[in-house]
């Protein structure tokens, strides 16, 4: 009996070693210069032994996996098991070993996140090639990703673009959720509505799947703007998610039924956008329960993503915004606990009358039966009656003057209602996000005071 037991144990051990060998059969290694550590650190590359996960263009979905950090490891699964799981999911994995360097904590690790995303956007990093600029992620040790979680069905008759899409059922909008596997404690989640938008197609190409899943497109989002706030959240003890922007249309296009093309231009209209925002929050909360995340959710938004996120900050959203039948998760609350909002549009009526946005929104609101009610829905401030959720606001005074007007409009309402907010200005130049460690630290600390207690 004992011999048989030893034989079974030996077979199991051999199988485990074979699995590890096959997963790392194409592994490479070398050194990468870390901005955070200020020195070279070791990397190991792992290629999946299974069918690789590819984006629409045949590029490889890639995960850069950060190990041996100085910050808390919340996900209790081992790095070896996590990497095997990622490989089984079809990702190629680049493992960076920081050797517990003292600087690998929040927000200093964000310096490397910026550097890594710039490299990933070019398609090559640490010897790995053919990297997808749409589907590349940075994960902290113990974290996994649930990709392409459907949260809402698009109504193709809202923006009526492209022509072939109008008579179809409508595409699904998705989000990606990055979470600690087998967490040592429940953590809050930051949700962002992408400022790169997925869409159904173009006038020249017609309806096509080519432009789906563009929410992480590095060339327009994280890499272009050096935006590290979301992906750096795990070092601050949080999970994060990114959702397709609610305007499911080629940006700058769209029109009302029988209207001229481009008359919506760079606007997103309600109640359609607001319904999707609240549907995404409900879906994230529902999925979070399955993933053992905390119940607290904060929204983070920049540019058009800020416009979308502002639709959930008020205590009195329009009833058309929160219908439980909208979206793919009917149960649960769409209330959030905090919001971080960069430059965006919070009240279209406050845009200058000469702006495209004001003219386009006027065209839309004039086309509906109750124009006054339509106008009252076009901005997040109109959902604030008694108080908003606590907000952290940021913008540069060197950005477009319209954004300063919008921030003033929002803060006037927050002051009138006695709502809690902090303001960060001139952290950079023009249309940009905070990048410096002291600014990022303020933002993370703001959330830590409010969530996950």
C-alpha positions as a Python dict, from the first residue, in 0.01 Angstrom:
ca = {
    (1, 'X'): (0, 0, 0),
    (2, 'X'): (284, 235, 93),
    (3, 'X'): (465, 164, -235),
    (4, 'X'): (147, 237, -425),
    (5, 'X'): (104, 567, -239),
    (6, 'X'): (465, 666, -313),
    (7, 'X'): (413, 576, -680),
    (8, 'X'): (99, 791, -703),
    (9, 'X'): (283, 1080, -534),
    (10, 'X'): (572, 1048, -779),
    (11, 'X'): (336, 1049, -1077),
    (12, 'X'): (157, 1361, -950),
    (13, 'X'): (490, 1538, -894),
    (14, 'X'): (610, 1441, -1241),
    (15, 'X'): (288, 1569, -1398),
    (16, 'X'): (319, 1900, -1214),
    (17, 'X'): (679, 1936, -1334),
    (18, 'X'): (575, 1858, -1691),
    (19, 'X'): (299, 2121, -1670),
    (20, 'X'): (548, 2379, -1548),
    (21, 'X'): (794, 2277, -1818),
    (22, 'X'): (536, 2300, -2096),
    (23, 'X'): (414, 2638, -1972),
    (24, 'X'): (767, 2774, -1965),
    (25, 'X'): (912, 2578, -2256),
    (26, 'X'): (946, 2897, -2459),
    (27, 'X'): (1053, 3110, -2163),
    (28, 'X'): (1317, 3376, -2202),
    (29, 'X'): (1497, 3588, -1945),
    (30, 'X'): (1697, 3903, -1915),
    (31, 'X'): (1719, 4240, -1741),
    (32, 'X'): (1495, 4545, -1768),
    (33, 'X'): (1580, 4892, -1638),
    (34, 'X'): (1311, 4987, -1386),
    (35, 'X'): (1238, 5358, -1344),
    (36, 'X'): (1084, 5290, -1001),
    (37, 'X'): (1375, 5084, -865),
    (38, 'X'): (1640, 5290, -1043),
    (39, 'X'): (1823, 4974, -1144),
    (40, 'X'): (1789, 4667, -1364),
    (41, 'X'): (1551, 4395, -1253),
    (42, 'X'): (1507, 4040, -1382),
    (43, 'X'): (1236, 3946, -1626),
    (44, 'X'): (1111, 3609, -1747),
    (45, 'X'): (886, 3564, -2048),
    (46, 'X'): (632, 3282, -2075),
    (47, 'X'): (453, 3180, -2393),
    (48, 'X'): (127, 2991, -2369),
    (49, 'X'): (137, 2622, -2466),
    (50, 'X'): (-224, 2655, -2581),
    (51, 'X'): (-397, 2850, -2855),
    (52, 'X'): (-286, 3213, -2804),
    (53, 'X'): (-546, 3479, -2734),
    (54, 'X'): (-547, 3728, -3021),
    (55, 'X'): (-716, 4060, -3086),
    (56, 'X'): (-907, 4135, -3406),
    (57, 'X'): (-584, 4216, -3590),
    (58, 'X'): (-410, 3894, -3484),
    (59, 'X'): (-194, 4064, -3221),
    (60, 'X'): (-110, 3878, -2900),
    (61, 'X'): (-300, 3956, -2579),
    (62, 'X'): (-30, 4019, -2323),
    (63, 'X'): (5, 4046, -1945),
    (64, 'X'): (297, 4208, -1767),
    (65, 'X'): (296, 4043, -1425),
    (66, 'X'): (471, 4223, -1137),
    (67, 'X'): (616, 3996, -866),
    (68, 'X'): (802, 4028, -534),
    (69, 'X'): (680, 4378, -462),
    (70, 'X'): (710, 4565, -133),
    (71, 'X'): (337, 4642, -118),
    (72, 'X'): (80, 4407, 30),
    (73, 'X'): (3, 4093, -172),
    (74, 'X'): (-376, 4072, -133),
    (75, 'X'): (-442, 3785, -371),
    (76, 'X'): (-326, 3471, -189),
    (77, 'X'): (-279, 3249, -495),
    (78, 'X'): (87, 3175, -568),
    (79, 'X'): (261, 3352, -854),
    (80, 'X'): (341, 3018, -1018),
    (81, 'X'): (-26, 2919, -1015),
    (82, 'X'): (-136, 3262, -1133),
    (83, 'X'): (103, 3261, -1427),
    (84, 'X'): (-12, 2912, -1527),
    (85, 'X'): (-372, 3038, -1514),
    (86, 'X'): (-287, 3334, -1739),
    (87, 'X'): (-110, 3105, -1985),
    (88, 'X'): (-410, 2873, -1989),
    (89, 'X'): (-622, 3178, -2076),
    (90, 'X'): (-402, 3230, -2383),
    (91, 'X'): (-198, 3532, -2271),
    (92, 'X'): (171, 3567, -2328),
    (93, 'X'): (319, 3671, -1993),
    (94, 'X'): (614, 3892, -1907),
    (95, 'X'): (708, 3844, -1542),
    (96, 'X'): (902, 4126, -1377),
    (97, 'X'): (1076, 4031, -1051),
    (98, 'X'): (1132, 4336, -828),
    (99, 'X'): (1308, 4147, -549),
    (100, 'X'): (1102, 4329, -284),
    (101, 'X'): (1266, 4663, -369),
    (102, 'X'): (1154, 4923, -113),
    (103, 'X'): (1022, 5163, -377),
    (104, 'X'): (771, 4915, -521),
    (105, 'X'): (478, 5065, -331),
    (106, 'X'): (208, 5314, -419),
    (107, 'X'): (243, 5556, -587),
    (108, 'X'): (610, 5509, -688),
    (109, 'X'): (534, 5190, -881),
    (110, 'X'): (323, 5404, -1114),
    (111, 'X'): (644, 5532, -1274),
    (112, 'X'): (708, 5185, -1411),
    (113, 'X'): (345, 5144, -1516),
    (114, 'X'): (386, 5449, -1740),
    (115, 'X'): (712, 5317, -1887),
    (116, 'X'): (570, 4968, -1945),
    (117, 'X'): (258, 5094, -2122),
    (118, 'X'): (465, 5307, -2357),
    (119, 'X'): (667, 4997, -2451),
    (120, 'X'): (358, 4778, -2488),
    (121, 'X'): (201, 5036, -2718),
    (122, 'X'): (499, 4996, -2953),
    (123, 'X'): (431, 4621, -2973),
    (124, 'X'): (752, 4491, -2814),
    (125, 'X'): (864, 4447, -2456),
    (126, 'X'): (1134, 4233, -2293),
    (127, 'X'): (1179, 4022, -2605),
    (128, 'X'): (807, 3960, -2657),
    (129, 'X'): (671, 4079, -2992),
    (130, 'X'): (339, 4117, -3175),
    (131, 'X'): (186, 4267, -2859),
    (132, 'X'): (-171, 4394, -2888),
    (133, 'X'): (-213, 4764, -2817),
    (134, 'X'): (-583, 4695, -2746),
    (135, 'X'): (-553, 4400, -2508),
    (136, 'X'): (-238, 4439, -2297),
    (137, 'X'): (-259, 4458, -1917),
    (138, 'X'): (-35, 4515, -1617),
    (139, 'X'): (-126, 4290, -1323),
    (140, 'X'): (12, 4291, -971),
    (141, 'X'): (104, 3960, -811),
    (142, 'X'): (-203, 3775, -687),
    (143, 'X'): (-433, 3956, -931),
    (144, 'X'): (-624, 3813, -1226),
    (145, 'X'): (-841, 3957, -1501),
    (146, 'X'): (-1198, 3878, -1597),
    (147, 'X'): (-1210, 4007, -1954),
    (148, 'X'): (-1510, 4100, -2169),
    (149, 'X'): (-1780, 4104, -1903),
    (150, 'X'): (-2099, 4209, -2083),
    (151, 'X'): (-2286, 4489, -1905),
    (152, 'X'): (-2534, 4641, -2151),
    (153, 'X'): (-2691, 4602, -2493),
    (154, 'X'): (-2651, 4899, -2725),
    (155, 'X'): (-2951, 5056, -2896),
    (156, 'X'): (-2833, 5105, -3258),
    (157, 'X'): (-3105, 5365, -3330),
    (158, 'X'): (-2969, 5620, -3080),
    (159, 'X'): (-2666, 5730, -3285),
    (160, 'X'): (-2778, 5566, -3613),
    (161, 'X'): (-2427, 5490, -3732),
    (162, 'X'): (-2309, 5324, -3949),
    (163, 'X'): (-2605, 5273, -4181),
    (164, 'X'): (-2576, 4891, -4173),
    (165, 'X'): (-2591, 4889, -3791),
    (166, 'X'): (-2926, 5069, -3760),
    (167, 'X'): (-3142, 4768, -3842),
    (168, 'X'): (-2948, 4522, -3624),
    (169, 'X'): (-3012, 4400, -3273),
    (170, 'X'): (-2725, 4604, -3130),
    (171, 'X'): (-2380, 4514, -3001),
    (172, 'X'): (-2296, 4441, -2640),
    (173, 'X'): (-2086, 4676, -2428),
    (174, 'X'): (-1820, 4514, -2210),
    (175, 'X'): (-1586, 4576, -1920),
    (176, 'X'): (-1264, 4419, -1793),
    (177, 'X'): (-1227, 4354, -1419),
    (178, 'X'): (-887, 4317, -1250),
    (179, 'X'): (-920, 4157, -907),
    (180, 'X'): (-719, 3975, -637),
    (181, 'X'): (-773, 3598, -654),
    (182, 'X'): (-857, 3440, -317),
    (183, 'X'): (-818, 3779, -143),
    (184, 'X'): (-699, 3811, 215),
    (185, 'X'): (-964, 4081, 259),
    (186, 'X'): (-1238, 4244, 58),
    (187, 'X'): (-1117, 4546, -138),
    (188, 'X'): (-1299, 4837, -305),
    (189, 'X'): (-1303, 4878, -683),
    (190, 'X'): (-1232, 5175, -910),
    (191, 'X'): (-1438, 5175, -1231),
    (192, 'X'): (-1346, 5388, -1529),
    (193, 'X'): (-1545, 5457, -1844),
    (194, 'X'): (-1289, 5455, -2120),
    (195, 'X'): (-1200, 5775, -2299),
    (196, 'X'): (-1124, 5556, -2597),
    (197, 'X'): (-1453, 5423, -2730),
    (198, 'X'): (-1552, 5097, -2893),
    (199, 'X'): (-1793, 5126, -3182),
    (200, 'X'): (-1985, 4940, -3451),
    (201, 'X'): (-1801, 5051, -3762),
    (202, 'X'): (-1748, 5339, -4003),
    (203, 'X'): (-1922, 5481, -4306),
    (204, 'X'): (-1649, 5347, -4534),
    (205, 'X'): (-1629, 4999, -4385),
    (206, 'X'): (-1984, 4953, -4264),
    (207, 'X'): (-2064, 4737, -3965),
    (208, 'X'): (-1758, 4539, -3852),
    (209, 'X'): (-1617, 4377, -3539),
    (210, 'X'): (-1290, 4558, -3602),
    (211, 'X'): (-1361, 4836, -3354),
    (212, 'X'): (-1498, 4630, -3067),
    (213, 'X'): (-1299, 4612, -2743),
    (214, 'X'): (-1111, 4939, -2790),
    (215, 'X'): (-1155, 5047, -2427),
    (216, 'X'): (-789, 4974, -2341),
    (217, 'X'): (-642, 5104, -2669),
    (218, 'X'): (-305, 5222, -2535),
    (219, 'X'): (-237, 5452, -2827),
    (220, 'X'): (-520, 5679, -2720),
    (221, 'X'): (-552, 5611, -2349),
    (222, 'X'): (-298, 5493, -2093),
    (223, 'X'): (15, 5520, -2308),
    (224, 'X'): (-80, 5844, -2483),
    (225, 'X'): (-170, 6025, -2160),
    (226, 'X'): (70, 5849, -1919),
    (227, 'X'): (-236, 5747, -1725),
    (228, 'X'): (-134, 5502, -1451),
    (229, 'X'): (-404, 5564, -1190),
    (230, 'X'): (-620, 5259, -1265),
    (231, 'X'): (-345, 5002, -1312),
    (232, 'X'): (-164, 5132, -1003),
    (233, 'X'): (-469, 5082, -782),
    (234, 'X'): (-368, 4733, -654),
    (235, 'X'): (-60, 4883, -482),
    (236, 'X'): (-306, 5103, -291),
    (237, 'X'): (-514, 4798, -194),
    (238, 'X'): (-786, 4818, -457),
    (239, 'X'): (-928, 4636, -759),
    (240, 'X'): (-1010, 4812, -1085),
    (241, 'X'): (-1229, 4783, -1392),
    (242, 'X'): (-1259, 4960, -1726),
    (243, 'X'): (-1582, 4972, -1925),
    (244, 'X'): (-1666, 5056, -2283),
    (245, 'X'): (-1762, 5420, -2314),
    (246, 'X'): (-2142, 5458, -2332),
    (247, 'X'): (-2131, 5636, -2668),
    (248, 'X'): (-2101, 5326, -2886),
    (249, 'X'): (-2026, 5517, -3203),
    (250, 'X'): (-1727, 5642, -3398),
    (251, 'X'): (-1644, 5959, -3205),
    (252, 'X'): (-1753, 6272, -3389),
    (253, 'X'): (-2027, 6084, -3574),
    (254, 'X'): (-2389, 5996, -3510),
    (255, 'X'): (-2724, 6160, -3567),
    (256, 'X'): (-3086, 6145, -3458),
    (257, 'X'): (-3323, 5945, -3673),
    (258, 'X'): (-3352, 6112, -4016),
    (259, 'X'): (-3102, 6378, -3907),
    (260, 'X'): (-2784, 6479, -4086),
    (261, 'X'): (-2465, 6284, -4021),
    (262, 'X'): (-2221, 6422, -3761),
    (263, 'X'): (-2489, 6636, -3599),
    (264, 'X'): (-2423, 6461, -3266),
    (265, 'X'): (-2050, 6506, -3313),
    (266, 'X'): (-1859, 6501, -2984),
    (267, 'X'): (-2161, 6467, -2754),
    (268, 'X'): (-2311, 6172, -2571),
    (269, 'X'): (-2684, 6198, -2511),
    (270, 'X'): (-2904, 6100, -2219),
    (271, 'X'): (-3088, 5902, -2106),
    (272, 'X'): (-2897, 5649, -2322),
    (273, 'X'): (-2549, 5722, -2178),
    (274, 'X'): (-2673, 5743, -1819),
    (275, 'X'): (-2858, 5413, -1846),
    (276, 'X'): (-2537, 5244, -1956),
    (277, 'X'): (-2335, 5405, -1676),
    (278, 'X'): (-2575, 5281, -1409),
    (279, 'X'): (-2601, 4941, -1577),
    (280, 'X'): (-2223, 4905, -1564),
    (281, 'X'): (-2212, 4986, -1193),
    (282, 'X'): (-2482, 4728, -1119),
    (283, 'X'): (-2300, 4467, -1324),
    (284, 'X'): (-1967, 4537, -1155),
    (285, 'X'): (-2124, 4510, -811),
    (286, 'X'): (-2287, 4181, -910),
    (287, 'X'): (-1962, 4038, -1048),
    (288, 'X'): (-1774, 4174, -747),
    (289, 'X'): (-1977, 3958, -514),
    (290, 'X'): (-1870, 3649, -709),
    (291, 'X'): (-1506, 3760, -701),
    (292, 'X'): (-1520, 3838, -328),
    (293, 'X'): (-1464, 4209, -379),
    (294, 'X'): (-1593, 4473, -140),
    (295, 'X'): (-1921, 4652, -205),
    (296, 'X'): (-1764, 4997, -241),
    (297, 'X'): (-1716, 5136, -593),
    (298, 'X'): (-1556, 5464, -701),
    (299, 'X'): (-1564, 5608, -1052),
    (300, 'X'): (-1259, 5755, -1222),
    (301, 'X'): (-1304, 5964, -1534),
    (302, 'X'): (-1100, 6177, -1770),
    (303, 'X'): (-1227, 6374, -2071),
    (304, 'X'): (-1528, 6196, -2225),
    (305, 'X'): (-1484, 5933, -1951),
    (306, 'X'): (-1535, 6207, -1691),
    (307, 'X'): (-1852, 6322, -1866),
    (308, 'X'): (-1985, 5967, -1840),
    (309, 'X'): (-1875, 5911, -1479),
    (310, 'X'): (-2044, 6232, -1363),
    (311, 'X'): (-2381, 6076, -1445),
    (312, 'X'): (-2362, 5865, -1129),
    (313, 'X'): (-2251, 6120, -867),
    (314, 'X'): (-2591, 6266, -776),
    (315, 'X'): (-2840, 6162, -509),
    (316, 'X'): (-3141, 6214, -737),
    (317, 'X'): (-3077, 6063, -1081),
    (318, 'X'): (-3362, 6082, -1333),
    (319, 'X'): (-3586, 5777, -1317),
    (320, 'X'): (-3507, 5705, -1684),
    (321, 'X'): (-3140, 5663, -1589),
    (322, 'X'): (-3172, 5384, -1335),
    (323, 'X'): (-3438, 5147, -1467),
    (324, 'X'): (-3337, 4801, -1341),
    (325, 'X'): (-3446, 4646, -1672),
    (326, 'X'): (-3171, 4836, -1855),
    (327, 'X'): (-2842, 4652, -1876),
    (328, 'X'): (-2752, 4291, -1810),
    (329, 'X'): (-2776, 4293, -1431),
    (330, 'X'): (-3119, 4387, -1303),
    (331, 'X'): (-3045, 4347, -933),
    (332, 'X'): (-2834, 4555, -701),
    (333, 'X'): (-2761, 4921, -651),
    (334, 'X'): (-2596, 5160, -893),
    (335, 'X'): (-2491, 5395, -614),
    (336, 'X'): (-2122, 5472, -586),
    (337, 'X'): (-1917, 5583, -288),
    (338, 'X'): (-1683, 5836, -451),
    (339, 'X'): (-1575, 5984, -783),
    (340, 'X'): (-1254, 6124, -930),
    (341, 'X'): (-1340, 6350, -1221),
    (342, 'X'): (-1101, 6519, -1458),
    (343, 'X'): (-1190, 6770, -1729),
    (344, 'X'): (-1525, 6681, -1882),
    (345, 'X'): (-1873, 6813, -1955),
    (346, 'X'): (-2111, 6822, -1659),
    (347, 'X'): (-2373, 7057, -1804),
    (348, 'X'): (-2408, 7094, -2180),
    (349, 'X'): (-2619, 7406, -2130),
    (350, 'X'): (-2313, 7576, -1979),
    (351, 'X'): (-2107, 7527, -2297),
    (352, 'X'): (-2054, 7841, -2499),
    (353, 'X'): (-2327, 7889, -2758),
    (354, 'X'): (-2067, 7897, -3035),
    (355, 'X'): (-1929, 7553, -2943),
    (356, 'X'): (-2005, 7243, -3151),
    (357, 'X'): (-2122, 7065, -2837),
    (358, 'X'): (-2384, 7329, -2755),
    (359, 'X'): (-2507, 7347, -3114),
    (360, 'X'): (-2525, 6969, -3147),
    (361, 'X'): (-2710, 6927, -2820),
    (362, 'X'): (-2951, 7205, -2914),
    (363, 'X'): (-3029, 7021, -3236),
    (364, 'X'): (-3100, 6700, -3046),
    (365, 'X'): (-3308, 6853, -2766),
    (366, 'X'): (-3513, 7055, -3015),
    (367, 'X'): (-3603, 6732, -3195),
    (368, 'X'): (-3776, 6565, -2898),
    (369, 'X'): (-4126, 6623, -2765),
    (370, 'X'): (-4020, 6779, -2433),
    (371, 'X'): (-3714, 6990, -2512),
    (372, 'X'): (-3686, 7137, -2161),
    (373, 'X'): (-3685, 6793, -1998),
    (374, 'X'): (-3429, 6669, -2252),
    (375, 'X'): (-3197, 6958, -2162),
    (376, 'X'): (-3237, 6885, -1790),
    (377, 'X'): (-3090, 6540, -1847),
    (378, 'X'): (-2778, 6651, -2034),
    (379, 'X'): (-2526, 6666, -1754),
    (380, 'X'): (-2430, 6503, -1428),
    (381, 'X'): (-2507, 6811, -1219),
    (382, 'X'): (-2879, 6765, -1287),
    (383, 'X'): (-2877, 6449, -1076),
    (384, 'X'): (-2762, 6637, -765),
    (385, 'X'): (-3051, 6753, -547),
    (386, 'X'): (-2931, 6749, -186),
    (387, 'X'): (-2575, 6617, -210),
    (388, 'X'): (-2333, 6442, -442),
    (389, 'X'): (-2095, 6161, -351),
    (390, 'X'): (-1754, 6288, -236),
    (391, 'X'): (-1559, 6404, -542),
    (392, 'X'): (-1194, 6457, -622),
    (393, 'X'): (-1172, 6702, -914),
    (394, 'X'): (-871, 6775, -1131),
    (395, 'X'): (-795, 6994, -1434),
    (396, 'X'): (-532, 7229, -1574),
    (397, 'X'): (-607, 7596, -1627),
    (398, 'X'): (-404, 7572, -1951),
    (399, 'X'): (-659, 7324, -2091),
    (400, 'X'): (-948, 7436, -2315),
    (401, 'X'): (-1135, 7719, -2141),
    (402, 'X'): (-1462, 7524, -2170),
    (403, 'X'): (-1332, 7274, -1912),
    (404, 'X'): (-1269, 7552, -1660),
    (405, 'X'): (-1627, 7669, -1713),
    (406, 'X'): (-1755, 7316, -1660),
    (407, 'X'): (-1555, 7273, -1338),
    (408, 'X'): (-1688, 7605, -1210),
    (409, 'X'): (-2043, 7494, -1290),
    (410, 'X'): (-1990, 7168, -1102),
    (411, 'X'): (-1824, 7321, -797),
    (412, 'X'): (-2101, 7583, -773),
    (413, 'X'): (-2351, 7300, -735),
    (414, 'X'): (-2128, 7110, -492),
    (415, 'X'): (-2086, 7426, -280),
    (416, 'X'): (-2458, 7500, -284),
    (417, 'X'): (-2542, 7150, -165),
    (418, 'X'): (-2262, 7130, 90),
    (419, 'X'): (-2111, 6832, -88),
    (420, 'X'): (-1759, 6711, -7),
    (421, 'X'): (-1490, 6762, -269),
    (422, 'X'): (-1120, 6826, -320),
    (423, 'X'): (-968, 7014, -613),
    (424, 'X'): (-632, 6961, -782),
    (425, 'X'): (-532, 7215, -1046),
    (426, 'X'): (-230, 7270, -1267),
    (427, 'X'): (-68, 6932, -1200),
    (428, 'X'): (49, 6944, -1563),
    (429, 'X'): (-23, 7122, -1888),
    (430, 'X'): (-321, 7114, -2123),
    (431, 'X'): (-548, 6814, -2154),
    (432, 'X'): (-373, 6566, -1928),
    (433, 'X'): (-403, 6348, -1618),
    (434, 'X'): (-203, 6362, -1294),
    (435, 'X'): (128, 6175, -1323),
    (436, 'X'): (349, 6293, -1038),
    (437, 'X'): (372, 6076, -728),
    (438, 'X'): (250, 6342, -485),
    (439, 'X'): (-60, 6409, -698),
    (440, 'X'): (-137, 6039, -740),
    (441, 'X'): (-88, 5990, -367),
    (442, 'X'): (-350, 6256, -295),
    (443, 'X'): (-597, 6076, -519),
    (444, 'X'): (-540, 5733, -366),
    (445, 'X'): (-553, 5875, -13),
    (446, 'X'): (-881, 6046, -93),
    (447, 'X'): (-1031, 5708, -179),
    (448, 'X'): (-877, 5525, 115),
    (449, 'X'): (-1049, 5762, 356),
    (450, 'X'): (-1388, 5684, 201),
    (451, 'X'): (-1389, 5323, 93),
    (452, 'X'): (-1324, 4973, 215),
    (453, 'X'): (-1359, 5046, 587),
}
